[in-house]
């Protein structure tokens, strides 16, 4: 399985902050926003990752993440020339995927739980079609909303409904078999001119091969797409880390996977030893 991070949003809802820098490079407490979705892919055991960025931003992202070799990974970059929706990422990444299964994660989504790595690895290992997650929120109307039957099976997903059928929404993390590419290629643009990821999920649901895993309330999901949610995300990360639960540390995640050695971890932390982030890296032990 390969990973794709869709980090091509210009972040117009965050203007003027995002005029000089695109949204996934903004700081969320002590690290860039894109570290959080990248850490999700690492925890899922995915070493080959394609980062889809806005035009003109490949060098910026590459300066931050490099080719991934320092993490024992292979990180590549390409652009989304025009914003055409989340499902467009599957088409853009077609050559990169080369027939493999994919985990697609949005560049402004943050996930945390004490057992998140186990949940992600099971989702990757057991996926037989499409696997997505259900998060309970107070106001589901801005999202894709899942309806469940009495046995807890997903029976519908509706994009941005005026009258939601549940409080469970599908966050920006999707595991798909290789059929996702052909499904995305067959989509027609929605009324807003985008290839909707909900339509991909609905096609898997129509084929009776979509699994929706409800996440318990001890799972943290954050969508850092507005000024308020960006602040909330930073405050949440601050609270978690000051409570002893570090979030989104890509070097630690790679170390825990066995992709880099303790010596390599220390070498990555040493240039940042004057920061709390670097000091944390230097304190990590098996």
Secondary structure, DSSP 8 states (H G I E B T S, - for coil): -EEEEEE----GGGTTTTSSS-GGGSEETTEETHHHHHHHHHHTT--EEEEEE-TT-HHHHHHHHTTSGGGT-EEEEEE-SS---TTHHHHHTHHHHTT--EEEEETTEEEE-TTHHHHHHHHHHH-SSEEEEEEE-S-GGGSEEEEE-TTS-EEEEEET-SS-S-SEE--SEEEE-TTHHHHHHT----TTS---HHHHHHHHHHTT-EEEEE--TTSEEEE--SHHHHHHHHHHHHHHHHTT-----HHHHHHHTTSS-HHHHHHHHHTTTTSHHHHHHHH---
